[in-house]
Amino acid sequence: MAIVKEPKGVDFVVKSEPWTDKELKEFRRLMEKQKSKLGEEKRSKINENYKKGSKQPA
Protein backbone atom coordinates (compact mmCIF):
# COMPACT_ATOMS: atom_id res chain seq x y z
CA MET A 1 0.00 0.00 0.00
CA ALA A 2 1.43 3.36 -1.01
CA ILE A 3 1.35 6.61 0.91
CA VAL A 4 -0.96 9.19 -0.62
CA LYS A 5 0.41 12.71 -0.82
CA GLU A 6 -1.84 15.71 -0.41
CA PRO A 7 -2.22 17.71 -3.61
CA LYS A 8 -1.28 21.38 -3.34
CA GLY A 9 -4.10 23.41 -1.85
CA VAL A 10 -5.91 20.35 -0.44
CA ASP A 11 -5.85 19.51 3.27
CA PHE A 12 -6.96 16.00 4.24
CA VAL A 13 -7.11 16.91 7.94
CA VAL A 14 -10.52 18.16 9.00
CA LYS A 15 -10.82 20.18 12.18
CA SER A 16 -14.38 20.64 13.31
CA GLU A 17 -15.59 23.68 15.15
CA PRO A 18 -17.00 23.18 18.65
CA TRP A 19 -20.78 23.12 18.85
CA THR A 20 -22.63 26.16 20.09
CA ASP A 21 -24.97 25.85 23.07
CA LYS A 22 -27.95 26.15 20.72
CA GLU A 23 -26.67 23.35 18.42
CA LEU A 24 -25.88 21.11 21.38
CA LYS A 25 -29.33 21.67 22.89
CA GLU A 26 -31.00 20.89 19.54
CA PHE A 27 -28.90 17.71 19.13
CA ARG A 28 -29.77 16.49 22.61
CA ARG A 29 -33.47 17.12 21.98
CA LEU A 30 -33.28 15.14 18.74
CA MET A 31 -31.50 12.21 20.45
CA GLU A 32 -34.09 12.15 23.23
CA LYS A 33 -36.87 12.10 20.62
CA GLN A 34 -35.19 9.22 18.74
CA LYS A 35 -34.70 7.22 21.93
CA SER A 36 -38.32 7.63 22.99
CA LYS A 37 -39.56 6.69 19.50
CA LEU A 38 -37.41 3.55 19.48
CA GLY A 39 -38.68 2.68 22.95
CA GLU A 40 -42.29 3.00 21.83
CA GLU A 41 -41.68 0.81 18.77
CA LYS A 42 -39.98 -1.85 20.84
CA ARG A 43 -42.76 -1.85 23.45
CA SER A 44 -45.42 -2.20 20.77
CA LYS A 45 -43.51 -5.08 19.16
CA ILE A 46 -43.24 -6.86 22.52
CA ASN A 47 -46.99 -6.37 23.09
CA GLU A 48 -47.79 -7.77 19.62
CA ASN A 49 -45.67 -10.86 20.25
CA TYR A 50 -47.22 -11.33 23.68
CA LYS A 51 -50.72 -11.19 22.22
CA LYS A 52 -49.75 -13.79 19.60
CA GLY A 53 -48.76 -16.19 22.37
CA SER A 54 -45.03 -16.00 21.82
CA LYS A 55 -43.09 -16.94 24.95
CA GLN A 56 -40.08 -14.76 24.11
CA PRO A 57 -40.55 -11.15 23.00
CA ALA A 58 -38.44 -9.91 20.10
C-alpha distance matrix in Angstrom:
0.0 3.8 6.8 9.3 12.7 15.8 18.2 21.7 23.8 21.2 20.6 18.0 20.0 22.8 25.9 28.5 32.1 34.3 36.4 40.0 42.7 43.5 39.9 39.7 43.1 42.2 38.9 40.9 43.6 41.1 39.5 43.0 43.9 40.9 41.7 45.3 44.6 42.3 45.1 47.7 45.7 45.1 48.8 50.0 47.8 49.2 52.7 52.2 51.1 54.0 56.5 55.2 56.0 52.5 52.6 49.0 47.9 44.5
3.8 0.0 3.8 6.3 9.4 12.8 15.0 18.4 20.8 18.5 18.2 16.1 18.3 21.5 24.6 27.5 31.0 33.5 35.8 39.3 42.2 43.1 39.6 39.5 43.0 42.2 39.1 41.3 44.0 41.6 40.3 43.9 44.8 42.0 43.0 46.6 46.0 43.9 46.7 49.3 47.5 47.1 50.8 52.0 50.0 51.5 55.0 54.5 53.6 56.5 58.9 57.8 58.7 55.3 55.4 51.8 50.5 47.0
6.8 3.8 0.0 3.8 6.4 9.7 12.5 15.6 17.9 15.6 15.0 13.0 15.1 18.4 21.4 24.5 28.0 30.4 32.9 36.4 39.4 40.4 37.0 37.0 40.6 40.0 37.0 39.2 42.0 39.9 38.6 42.2 43.4 40.7 41.7 45.4 44.9 43.1 45.9 48.5 47.0 46.7 50.3 51.6 49.8 51.4 54.7 54.5 53.8 56.6 59.0 58.1 59.1 55.7 55.7 52.1 50.6 47.2
9.3 6.3 3.8 0.0 3.8 6.6 9.1 12.5 14.6 12.2 12.1 10.3 13.1 16.3 19.5 22.5 25.9 28.7 31.1 34.4 37.6 38.4 35.0 35.3 38.9 38.0 35.3 37.7 40.4 38.1 37.2 40.9 41.8 39.3 40.6 44.2 43.6 42.0 44.9 47.4 45.9 45.9 49.5 50.6 49.0 50.8 54.1 53.8 53.3 56.1 58.4 57.6 58.8 55.5 55.8 52.1 50.4 46.9
12.7 9.4 6.4 3.8 0.0 3.8 6.3 9.2 11.7 9.9 10.1 9.5 12.3 15.7 18.7 21.9 25.1 28.1 30.7 33.9 37.3 38.1 34.9 35.4 39.1 38.3 35.8 38.4 41.1 39.0 38.4 42.1 43.0 40.8 42.2 45.7 45.2 43.9 46.8 49.3 47.9 48.1 51.6 52.8 51.4 53.2 56.4 56.2 55.9 58.7 61.0 60.3 61.6 58.3 58.6 54.9 53.0 49.6
15.8 12.8 9.7 6.6 3.8 0.0 3.8 6.4 8.2 6.2 6.6 6.9 9.9 13.0 16.1 19.2 22.2 25.5 28.0 31.0 34.5 35.2 32.1 32.9 36.5 35.7 33.4 36.2 38.8 36.8 36.4 40.1 41.0 39.0 40.6 44.1 43.6 42.5 45.5 47.9 46.7 47.1 50.5 51.7 50.5 52.4 55.5 55.3 55.3 58.1 60.2 59.7 61.1 58.0 58.4 54.7 52.6 49.2
18.2 15.0 12.5 9.1 6.3 3.8 0.0 3.8 6.3 5.5 8.0 9.3 12.6 15.1 18.1 21.0 23.8 27.3 29.6 32.4 36.0 36.4 33.4 34.6 38.1 37.1 35.1 38.0 40.4 38.3 38.3 42.0 42.6 40.7 42.6 46.0 45.3 44.4 47.5 49.7 48.4 49.0 52.5 53.4 52.4 54.5 57.4 57.1 57.2 60.1 62.1 61.6 63.2 60.1 60.7 57.1 54.9 51.4
21.7 18.4 15.6 12.5 9.2 6.4 3.8 0.0 3.8 5.6 8.3 10.9 13.5 15.8 18.3 21.2 23.5 27.1 29.6 32.1 35.8 36.2 33.5 34.9 38.4 37.5 35.8 38.8 41.2 39.4 39.5 43.2 43.9 42.3 44.2 47.5 46.9 46.3 49.4 51.5 50.4 51.2 54.6 55.6 54.7 56.8 59.7 59.5 59.7 62.5 64.5 64.1 65.8 62.8 63.4 59.7 57.4 53.9
23.8 20.8 17.9 14.6 11.7 8.2 6.3 3.8 0.0 3.8 6.7 10.0 12.1 13.7 15.9 18.5 20.5 24.2 26.6 28.9 32.6 32.9 30.3 31.9 35.4 34.5 33.0 36.1 38.3 36.6 37.1 40.7 41.3 39.9 42.0 45.1 44.6 44.3 47.3 49.4 48.5 49.4 52.6 53.6 53.0 55.1 57.9 57.8 58.2 61.0 62.8 62.7 64.4 61.5 62.2 58.5 56.0 52.6
21.2 18.5 15.6 12.2 9.9 6.2 5.5 5.6 3.8 0.0 3.8 6.5 9.1 10.7 13.5 16.2 18.7 22.3 24.5 27.1 30.8 31.1 28.2 29.6 33.1 32.1 30.3 33.4 35.7 33.8 34.0 37.7 38.3 36.7 38.8 42.0 41.4 40.9 44.0 46.1 45.1 45.9 49.2 50.2 49.4 51.6 54.4 54.3 54.6 57.4 59.3 59.1 60.8 57.9 58.5 54.8 52.4 48.9
20.6 18.2 15.0 12.1 10.1 6.6 8.0 8.3 6.7 3.8 0.0 3.8 5.5 7.5 10.2 13.2 15.9 19.3 21.9 24.7 28.2 28.9 26.0 27.0 30.7 30.0 28.0 30.9 33.4 31.8 31.7 35.4 36.3 34.7 36.5 39.8 39.5 38.9 41.8 44.1 43.3 43.9 47.2 48.4 47.7 49.6 52.5 52.6 52.9 55.5 57.6 57.5 59.0 56.0 56.4 52.7 50.3 47.0
18.0 16.1 13.0 10.3 9.5 6.9 9.3 10.9 10.0 6.5 3.8 0.0 3.8 6.3 9.8 12.6 15.9 19.0 21.3 24.5 27.9 28.5 25.4 26.0 29.7 28.9 26.6 29.3 31.9 30.1 29.6 33.3 34.3 32.4 34.1 37.5 37.2 36.3 39.2 41.5 40.6 41.0 44.4 45.6 44.8 46.6 49.6 49.7 49.8 52.4 54.6 54.3 55.8 52.7 53.1 49.4 47.1 43.7
20.0 18.3 15.1 13.1 12.3 9.9 12.6 13.5 12.1 9.1 5.5 3.8 0.0 3.8 6.5 9.8 13.0 15.9 18.6 21.8 25.1 26.1 23.1 23.5 27.2 26.9 24.5 27.0 29.9 28.4 27.8 31.4 32.7 31.1 32.4 35.9 35.9 35.1 37.7 40.3 39.6 40.0 43.2 44.7 44.0 45.6 48.6 49.0 49.1 51.5 53.8 53.8 55.1 52.1 52.2 48.5 46.2 43.0
22.8 21.5 18.4 16.3 15.7 13.0 15.1 15.8 13.7 10.7 7.5 6.3 3.8 0.0 3.8 6.3 9.7 12.7 15.1 18.3 21.6 22.5 19.4 19.9 23.6 23.2 21.0 23.6 26.4 24.9 24.6 28.2 29.4 28.0 29.5 32.8 32.9 32.3 35.0 37.5 37.0 37.5 40.6 42.1 41.6 43.3 46.2 46.6 47.0 49.3 51.5 51.7 53.1 50.2 50.5 46.7 44.2 41.1
25.9 24.6 21.4 19.5 18.7 16.1 18.1 18.3 15.9 13.5 10.2 9.8 6.5 3.8 0.0 3.8 6.6 9.4 12.3 15.4 18.7 20.1 17.3 17.7 21.4 21.5 19.5 21.9 24.9 23.9 23.7 27.0 28.6 27.5 28.9 32.1 32.6 32.2 34.6 37.1 37.0 37.6 40.4 42.1 41.9 43.5 46.2 46.9 47.4 49.5 51.7 52.2 53.5 50.7 50.8 47.1 44.5 41.6
28.5 27.5 24.5 22.5 21.9 19.2 21.0 21.2 18.5 16.2 13.2 12.6 9.8 6.3 3.8 0.0 3.8 6.5 8.8 12.0 15.3 16.4 13.6 14.1 17.8 17.7 15.9 18.5 21.3 20.4 20.4 23.6 25.1 24.4 25.8 28.9 29.4 29.3 31.7 34.1 34.2 34.9 37.6 39.3 39.3 40.9 43.5 44.3 44.9 47.0 49.1 49.8 51.2 48.5 48.7 45.1 42.3 39.5
32.1 31.0 28.0 25.9 25.1 22.2 23.8 23.5 20.5 18.7 15.9 15.9 13.0 9.7 6.6 3.8 0.0 3.8 6.4 9.0 12.5 13.8 11.6 12.3 15.9 16.3 15.1 17.6 20.2 20.0 20.3 23.2 24.8 24.6 26.1 28.9 29.7 30.0 32.2 34.4 34.9 35.8 38.2 39.9 40.3 41.9 44.2 45.2 46.1 47.9 50.0 50.9 52.4 49.9 50.0 46.5 43.6 40.9
34.3 33.5 30.4 28.7 28.1 25.5 27.3 27.1 24.2 22.3 19.3 19.0 15.9 12.7 9.4 6.5 3.8 0.0 3.8 6.5 9.5 11.5 9.7 9.5 13.1 14.2 13.1 15.0 17.9 18.2 18.3 20.9 22.8 22.9 24.1 26.7 28.0 28.3 30.1 32.5 33.3 34.0 36.2 38.2 38.8 40.1 42.3 43.7 44.5 46.1 48.3 49.4 50.7 48.3 48.3 44.7 41.9 39.5
36.4 35.8 32.9 31.1 30.7 28.0 29.6 29.6 26.6 24.5 21.9 21.3 18.6 15.1 12.3 8.8 6.4 3.8 0.0 3.8 6.5 8.0 5.9 6.0 9.6 10.5 9.8 11.8 14.4 14.8 15.4 17.8 19.6 20.0 21.4 23.8 25.0 25.7 27.5 29.6 30.6 31.6 33.6 35.4 36.2 37.6 39.7 41.0 42.1 43.7 45.7 46.9 48.4 46.1 46.3 42.8 39.8 37.5
40.0 39.3 36.4 34.4 33.9 31.0 32.4 32.1 28.9 27.1 24.7 24.5 21.8 18.3 15.4 12.0 9.0 6.5 3.8 0.0 3.8 5.4 5.2 6.1 8.5 9.9 10.6 12.3 14.2 15.4 16.5 18.4 20.0 21.1 22.5 24.5 25.8 27.0 28.6 30.4 31.7 33.0 34.7 36.4 37.6 39.0 40.8 42.2 43.6 45.0 46.8 48.3 49.8 47.8 48.0 44.7 41.5 39.4
42.7 42.2 39.4 37.6 37.3 34.5 36.0 35.8 32.6 30.8 28.2 27.9 25.1 21.6 18.7 15.3 12.5 9.5 6.5 3.8 0.0 3.8 5.5 5.1 6.0 8.6 9.9 10.5 12.2 14.2 15.3 16.5 18.3 20.0 21.0 22.6 24.3 25.8 26.9 28.7 30.4 31.6 32.9 34.8 36.3 37.5 39.0 40.8 42.2 43.3 45.1 46.9 48.3 46.4 46.5 43.3 40.1 38.3
43.5 43.1 40.4 38.4 38.1 35.2 36.4 36.2 32.9 31.1 28.9 28.5 26.1 22.5 20.1 16.4 13.8 11.5 8.0 5.4 3.8 0.0 3.8 5.5 5.2 6.2 8.6 10.0 10.7 12.4 14.4 15.5 16.6 18.5 20.1 21.3 22.7 24.5 25.9 27.3 28.9 30.5 31.8 33.3 34.9 36.4 37.8 39.3 41.0 42.2 43.8 45.5 47.2 45.5 45.9 42.8 39.4 37.6
39.9 39.6 37.0 35.0 34.9 32.1 33.4 33.5 30.3 28.2 26.0 25.4 23.1 19.4 17.3 13.6 11.6 9.7 5.9 5.2 5.5 3.8 0.0 3.8 5.5 5.1 6.1 8.6 9.9 10.5 12.3 14.3 15.3 16.5 18.4 20.1 21.1 22.5 24.3 25.9 27.1 28.6 30.3 31.8 33.1 34.7 36.3 37.6 39.2 40.6 42.3 43.7 45.5 43.5 44.0 40.8 37.5 35.3
39.7 39.5 37.0 35.3 35.4 32.9 34.6 34.9 31.9 29.6 27.0 26.0 23.5 19.9 17.7 14.1 12.3 9.5 6.0 6.1 5.1 5.5 3.8 0.0 3.8 5.4 5.1 6.2 8.6 9.9 10.6 12.3 14.2 15.3 16.5 18.4 20.0 21.1 22.5 24.4 25.9 26.9 28.6 30.4 31.7 32.9 34.7 36.3 37.6 38.9 40.8 42.3 43.8 41.8 41.9 38.7 35.5 33.5
43.1 43.0 40.6 38.9 39.1 36.5 38.1 38.4 35.4 33.1 30.7 29.7 27.2 23.6 21.4 17.8 15.9 13.1 9.6 8.5 6.0 5.2 5.5 3.8 0.0 3.8 5.5 5.2 6.2 8.7 10.0 10.7 12.4 14.4 15.5 16.7 18.5 20.1 21.2 22.8 24.6 25.9 27.1 28.9 30.5 31.7 33.1 34.9 36.5 37.5 39.2 41.0 42.6 40.8 41.0 38.0 34.7 33.0
42.2 42.2 40.0 38.0 38.3 35.7 37.1 37.5 34.5 32.1 30.0 28.9 26.9 23.2 21.5 17.7 16.3 14.2 10.5 9.9 8.6 6.2 5.1 5.4 3.8 0.0 3.8 5.5 5.1 6.2 8.7 10.0 10.6 12.4 14.4 15.5 16.6 18.5 20.0 21.3 22.8 24.5 25.9 27.3 28.8 30.5 31.8 33.2 35.0 36.3 37.7 39.4 41.2 39.5 40.1 37.1 33.6 31.7
38.9 39.1 37.0 35.3 35.8 33.4 35.1 35.8 33.0 30.3 28.0 26.6 24.5 21.0 19.5 15.9 15.1 13.1 9.8 10.6 9.9 8.6 6.1 5.1 5.5 3.8 0.0 3.8 5.4 5.1 6.2 8.6 9.9 10.6 12.3 14.3 15.3 16.5 18.3 20.1 21.2 22.5 24.4 25.9 27.1 28.6 30.4 31.7 33.1 34.6 36.3 37.8 39.4 37.5 37.9 34.7 31.4 29.2
40.9 41.3 39.2 37.7 38.4 36.2 38.0 38.8 36.1 33.4 30.9 29.3 27.0 23.6 21.9 18.5 17.6 15.0 11.8 12.3 10.5 10.0 8.6 6.2 5.2 5.5 3.8 0.0 3.8 5.4 5.1 6.2 8.6 9.9 10.5 12.3 14.2 15.4 16.4 18.4 20.1 21.1 22.5 24.4 25.8 27.0 28.6 30.4 31.7 32.9 34.7 36.4 37.8 35.9 36.1 32.9 29.7 27.9
43.6 44.0 42.0 40.4 41.1 38.8 40.4 41.2 38.3 35.7 33.4 31.9 29.9 26.4 24.9 21.3 20.2 17.9 14.4 14.2 12.2 10.7 9.9 8.6 6.2 5.1 5.4 3.8 0.0 3.8 5.5 5.2 6.2 8.7 10.0 10.7 12.3 14.4 15.4 16.7 18.5 20.1 21.2 22.8 24.5 25.9 27.1 28.8 30.6 31.6 33.2 35.0 36.7 35.1 35.5 32.6 29.2 27.5
41.1 41.6 39.9 38.1 39.0 36.8 38.3 39.4 36.6 33.8 31.8 30.1 28.4 24.9 23.9 20.4 20.0 18.2 14.8 15.4 14.2 12.4 10.5 9.9 8.7 6.2 5.1 5.4 3.8 0.0 3.8 5.5 5.1 6.2 8.7 10.0 10.6 12.3 14.2 15.4 16.6 18.4 20.0 21.3 22.7 24.4 25.9 27.1 28.8 30.3 31.8 33.3 35.1 33.4 34.1 31.1 27.6 25.6
39.5 40.3 38.6 37.2 38.4 36.4 38.3 39.5 37.1 34.0 31.7 29.6 27.8 24.6 23.7 20.4 20.3 18.3 15.4 16.5 15.3 14.4 12.3 10.6 10.0 8.7 6.2 5.1 5.5 3.8 0.0 3.8 5.4 5.0 6.1 8.6 9.8 10.5 12.2 14.3 15.4 16.4 18.3 20.0 21.1 22.5 24.3 25.8 27.1 28.5 30.3 31.8 33.3 31.3 31.7 28.5 25.2 23.2
43.0 43.9 42.2 40.9 42.1 40.1 42.0 43.2 40.7 37.7 35.4 33.3 31.4 28.2 27.0 23.6 23.2 20.9 17.8 18.4 16.5 15.5 14.3 12.3 10.7 10.0 8.6 6.2 5.2 5.5 3.8 0.0 3.8 5.5 5.1 6.2 8.6 10.0 10.5 12.4 14.4 15.4 16.5 18.4 20.1 21.1 22.6 24.4 25.9 26.9 28.7 30.5 31.9 30.2 30.5 27.6 24.2 22.7
43.9 44.8 43.4 41.8 43.0 41.0 42.6 43.9 41.3 38.3 36.3 34.3 32.7 29.4 28.6 25.1 24.8 22.8 19.6 20.0 18.3 16.6 15.3 14.2 12.4 10.6 9.9 8.6 6.2 5.1 5.4 3.8 0.0 3.8 5.5 5.3 6.1 8.6 9.9 10.7 12.4 14.3 15.4 16.7 18.5 20.1 21.2 22.7 24.6 25.8 27.1 28.9 30.7 29.3 30.0 27.3 23.7 22.1
40.9 42.0 40.7 39.3 40.8 39.0 40.7 42.3 39.9 36.7 34.7 32.4 31.1 28.0 27.5 24.4 24.6 22.9 20.0 21.1 20.0 18.5 16.5 15.3 14.4 12.4 10.6 9.9 8.7 6.2 5.0 5.5 3.8 0.0 3.8 5.5 5.1 6.1 8.5 9.9 10.6 12.2 14.2 15.5 16.6 18.4 20.0 21.2 22.7 24.3 25.9 27.2 29.0 27.2 28.0 25.1 21.5 19.5
41.7 43.0 41.7 40.6 42.2 40.6 42.6 44.2 42.0 38.8 36.5 34.1 32.4 29.5 28.9 25.8 26.1 24.1 21.4 22.5 21.0 20.1 18.4 16.5 15.5 14.4 12.3 10.5 10.0 8.7 6.1 5.1 5.5 3.8 0.0 3.8 5.5 5.2 6.1 8.7 10.0 10.5 12.2 14.3 15.4 16.5 18.4 20.0 21.2 22.4 24.4 25.9 27.3 25.4 25.7 22.7 19.3 17.6
45.3 46.6 45.4 44.2 45.7 44.1 46.0 47.5 45.1 42.0 39.8 37.5 35.9 32.8 32.1 28.9 28.9 26.7 23.8 24.5 22.6 21.3 20.1 18.4 16.7 15.5 14.3 12.3 10.7 10.0 8.6 6.2 5.3 5.5 3.8 0.0 3.8 5.5 5.0 6.2 8.7 9.9 10.5 12.3 14.3 15.3 16.5 18.4 20.1 21.0 22.6 24.5 26.0 24.6 25.1 22.5 18.9 17.8
44.6 46.0 44.9 43.6 45.2 43.6 45.3 46.9 44.6 41.4 39.5 37.2 35.9 32.9 32.6 29.4 29.7 28.0 25.0 25.8 24.3 22.7 21.1 20.0 18.5 16.6 15.3 14.2 12.3 10.6 9.8 8.6 6.1 5.1 5.5 3.8 0.0 3.8 5.4 5.2 6.3 8.7 9.9 10.7 12.4 14.4 15.5 16.6 18.6 20.0 21.3 22.9 24.8 23.5 24.5 21.9 18.2 16.6
42.3 43.9 43.1 42.0 43.9 42.5 44.4 46.3 44.3 40.9 38.9 36.3 35.1 32.3 32.2 29.3 30.0 28.3 25.7 27.0 25.8 24.5 22.5 21.1 20.1 18.5 16.5 15.4 14.4 12.3 10.5 10.0 8.6 6.1 5.2 5.5 3.8 0.0 3.8 5.4 5.1 6.1 8.6 9.9 10.6 12.3 14.3 15.3 16.6 18.3 20.0 21.3 22.9 21.1 21.9 19.1 15.4 13.5
45.1 46.7 45.9 44.9 46.8 45.5 47.5 49.4 47.3 44.0 41.8 39.2 37.7 35.0 34.6 31.7 32.2 30.1 27.5 28.6 26.9 25.9 24.3 22.5 21.2 20.0 18.3 16.4 15.4 14.2 12.2 10.5 9.9 8.5 6.1 5.0 5.4 3.8 0.0 3.8 5.5 5.2 6.1 8.6 9.9 10.6 12.3 14.3 15.5 16.4 18.4 20.1 21.4 19.8 20.2 17.5 14.0 12.9
47.7 49.3 48.5 47.4 49.3 47.9 49.7 51.5 49.4 46.1 44.1 41.5 40.3 37.5 37.1 34.1 34.4 32.5 29.6 30.4 28.7 27.3 25.9 24.4 22.8 21.3 20.1 18.4 16.7 15.4 14.3 12.4 10.7 9.9 8.7 6.2 5.2 5.4 3.8 0.0 3.8 5.5 5.1 6.2 8.6 9.9 10.6 12.3 14.4 15.3 16.5 18.5 20.3 19.2 20.2 18.0 14.3 13.6
45.7 47.5 47.0 45.9 47.9 46.7 48.4 50.4 48.5 45.1 43.3 40.6 39.6 37.0 37.0 34.2 34.9 33.3 30.6 31.7 30.4 28.9 27.1 25.9 24.6 22.8 21.2 20.1 18.5 16.6 15.4 14.4 12.4 10.6 10.0 8.7 6.3 5.1 5.5 3.8 0.0 3.8 5.5 5.2 6.2 8.7 9.9 10.6 12.4 14.2 15.4 16.7 18.8 17.4 18.8 16.5 12.7 11.3
45.1 47.1 46.7 45.9 48.1 47.1 49.0 51.2 49.4 45.9 43.9 41.0 40.0 37.5 37.6 34.9 35.8 34.0 31.6 33.0 31.6 30.5 28.6 26.9 25.9 24.5 22.5 21.1 20.1 18.4 16.4 15.4 14.3 12.2 10.5 9.9 8.7 6.1 5.2 5.5 3.8 0.0 3.8 5.5 5.1 6.2 8.6 9.9 10.7 12.3 14.3 15.5 16.9 15.1 15.9 13.3 9.6 8.2
48.8 50.8 50.3 49.5 51.6 50.5 52.5 54.6 52.6 49.2 47.2 44.4 43.2 40.6 40.4 37.6 38.2 36.2 33.6 34.7 32.9 31.8 30.3 28.6 27.1 25.9 24.4 22.5 21.2 20.0 18.3 16.5 15.4 14.2 12.2 10.5 9.9 8.6 6.1 5.1 5.5 3.8 0.0 3.8 5.4 5.1 6.2 8.7 10.0 10.5 12.3 14.4 15.6 14.4 15.2 13.2 9.6 9.7
50.0 52.0 51.6 50.6 52.8 51.7 53.4 55.6 53.6 50.2 48.4 45.6 44.7 42.1 42.1 39.3 39.9 38.2 35.4 36.4 34.8 33.3 31.8 30.4 28.9 27.3 25.9 24.4 22.8 21.3 20.0 18.4 16.7 15.5 14.3 12.3 10.7 9.9 8.6 6.2 5.2 5.5 3.8 0.0 3.8 5.4 5.0 6.2 8.7 9.7 10.5 12.4 14.5 13.8 15.5 14.0 10.4 10.4
47.8 50.0 49.8 49.0 51.4 50.5 52.4 54.7 53.0 49.4 47.7 44.8 44.0 41.6 41.9 39.3 40.3 38.8 36.2 37.6 36.3 34.9 33.1 31.7 30.5 28.8 27.1 25.8 24.5 22.7 21.1 20.1 18.5 16.6 15.4 14.3 12.4 10.6 9.9 8.6 6.2 5.1 5.4 3.8 0.0 3.8 5.4 5.1 6.3 8.6 9.9 10.7 12.7 11.3 13.2 11.4 7.8 7.1
49.2 51.5 51.4 50.8 53.2 52.4 54.5 56.8 55.1 51.6 49.6 46.6 45.6 43.3 43.5 40.9 41.9 40.1 37.6 39.0 37.5 36.4 34.7 32.9 31.7 30.5 28.6 27.0 25.9 24.4 22.5 21.1 20.1 18.4 16.5 15.3 14.4 12.3 10.6 9.9 8.7 6.2 5.1 5.4 3.8 0.0 3.8 5.5 5.2 6.1 8.6 9.9 10.8 9.3 10.4 8.7 5.1 6.2
52.7 55.0 54.7 54.1 56.4 55.5 57.4 59.7 57.9 54.4 52.5 49.6 48.6 46.2 46.2 43.5 44.2 42.3 39.7 40.8 39.0 37.8 36.3 34.7 33.1 31.8 30.4 28.6 27.1 25.9 24.3 22.6 21.2 20.0 18.4 16.5 15.5 14.3 12.3 10.6 9.9 8.6 6.2 5.0 5.4 3.8 0.0 3.8 5.5 5.0 6.2 8.6 10.0 9.9 11.4 10.9 8.0 9.7
52.2 54.5 54.5 53.8 56.2 55.3 57.1 59.5 57.8 54.3 52.6 49.7 49.0 46.6 46.9 44.3 45.2 43.7 41.0 42.2 40.8 39.3 37.6 36.3 34.9 33.2 31.7 30.4 28.8 27.1 25.8 24.4 22.7 21.2 20.0 18.4 16.6 15.3 14.3 12.3 10.6 9.9 8.7 6.2 5.1 5.5 3.8 0.0 3.8 5.4 5.2 6.3 8.9 9.0 11.6 11.3 8.7 9.6
51.1 53.6 53.8 53.3 55.9 55.3 57.2 59.7 58.2 54.6 52.9 49.8 49.1 47.0 47.4 44.9 46.1 44.5 42.1 43.6 42.2 41.0 39.2 37.6 36.5 35.0 33.1 31.7 30.6 28.8 27.1 25.9 24.6 22.7 21.2 20.1 18.6 16.6 15.5 14.4 12.4 10.7 10.0 8.7 6.3 5.2 5.5 3.8 0.0 3.8 5.4 5.1 6.5 5.4 8.1 7.8 5.8 7.3
54.0 56.5 56.6 56.1 58.7 58.1 60.1 62.5 61.0 57.4 55.5 52.4 51.5 49.3 49.5 47.0 47.9 46.1 43.7 45.0 43.3 42.2 40.6 38.9 37.5 36.3 34.6 32.9 31.6 30.3 28.5 26.9 25.8 24.3 22.4 21.0 20.0 18.3 16.4 15.3 14.2 12.3 10.5 9.7 8.6 6.1 5.0 5.4 3.8 0.0 3.8 5.4 5.3 5.5 7.1 7.9 6.7 9.6
56.5 58.9 59.0 58.4 61.0 60.2 62.1 64.5 62.8 59.3 57.6 54.6 53.8 51.5 51.7 49.1 50.0 48.3 45.7 46.8 45.1 43.8 42.3 40.8 39.2 37.7 36.3 34.7 33.2 31.8 30.3 28.7 27.1 25.9 24.4 22.6 21.3 20.0 18.4 16.5 15.4 14.3 12.3 10.5 9.9 8.6 6.2 5.2 5.4 3.8 0.0 3.8 5.4 7.5 9.9 11.4 10.2 12.5
55.2 57.8 58.1 57.6 60.3 59.7 61.6 64.1 62.7 59.1 57.5 54.3 53.8 51.7 52.2 49.8 50.9 49.4 46.9 48.3 46.9 45.5 43.7 42.3 41.0 39.4 37.8 36.4 35.0 33.3 31.8 30.5 28.9 27.2 25.9 24.5 22.9 21.3 20.1 18.5 16.7 15.5 14.4 12.4 10.7 9.9 8.6 6.3 5.1 5.4 3.8 0.0 3.8 5.7 9.1 10.7 10.2 12.0
56.0 58.7 59.1 58.8 61.6 61.1 63.2 65.8 64.4 60.8 59.0 55.8 55.1 53.1 53.5 51.2 52.4 50.7 48.4 49.8 48.3 47.2 45.5 43.8 42.6 41.2 39.4 37.8 36.7 35.1 33.3 31.9 30.7 29.0 27.3 26.0 24.8 22.9 21.4 20.3 18.8 16.9 15.6 14.5 12.7 10.8 10.0 8.9 6.5 5.3 5.4 3.8 0.0 3.8 6.3 9.0 9.7 12.3
52.5 55.3 55.7 55.5 58.3 58.0 60.1 62.8 61.5 57.9 56.0 52.7 52.1 50.2 50.7 48.5 49.9 48.3 46.1 47.8 46.4 45.5 43.5 41.8 40.8 39.5 37.5 35.9 35.1 33.4 31.3 30.2 29.3 27.2 25.4 24.6 23.5 21.1 19.8 19.2 17.4 15.1 14.4 13.8 11.3 9.3 9.9 9.0 5.4 5.5 7.5 5.7 3.8 0.0 3.8 5.6 6.7 9.1
52.6 55.4 55.7 55.8 58.6 58.4 60.7 63.4 62.2 58.5 56.4 53.1 52.2 50.5 50.8 48.7 50.0 48.3 46.3 48.0 46.5 45.9 44.0 41.9 41.0 40.1 37.9 36.1 35.5 34.1 31.7 30.5 30.0 28.0 25.7 25.1 24.5 21.9 20.2 20.2 18.8 15.9 15.2 15.5 13.2 10.4 11.4 11.6 8.1 7.1 9.9 9.1 6.3 3.8 0.0 3.8 6.6 9.7
49.0 51.8 52.1 52.1 54.9 54.7 57.1 59.7 58.5 54.8 52.7 49.4 48.5 46.7 47.1 45.1 46.5 44.7 42.8 44.7 43.3 42.8 40.8 38.7 38.0 37.1 34.7 32.9 32.6 31.1 28.5 27.6 27.3 25.1 22.7 22.5 21.9 19.1 17.5 18.0 16.5 13.3 13.2 14.0 11.4 8.7 10.9 11.3 7.8 7.9 11.4 10.7 9.0 5.6 3.8 0.0 3.8 6.5
47.9 50.5 50.6 50.4 53.0 52.6 54.9 57.4 56.0 52.4 50.3 47.1 46.2 44.2 44.5 42.3 43.6 41.9 39.8 41.5 40.1 39.4 37.5 35.5 34.7 33.6 31.4 29.7 29.2 27.6 25.2 24.2 23.7 21.5 19.3 18.9 18.2 15.4 14.0 14.3 12.7 9.6 9.6 10.4 7.8 5.1 8.0 8.7 5.8 6.7 10.2 10.2 9.7 6.7 6.6 3.8 0.0 3.8
44.5 47.0 47.2 46.9 49.6 49.2 51.4 53.9 52.6 48.9 47.0 43.7 43.0 41.1 41.6 39.5 40.9 39.5 37.5 39.4 38.3 37.6 35.3 33.5 33.0 31.7 29.2 27.9 27.5 25.6 23.2 22.7 22.1 19.5 17.6 17.8 16.6 13.5 12.9 13.6 11.3 8.2 9.7 10.4 7.1 6.2 9.7 9.6 7.3 9.6 12.5 12.0 12.3 9.1 9.7 6.5 3.8 0.0
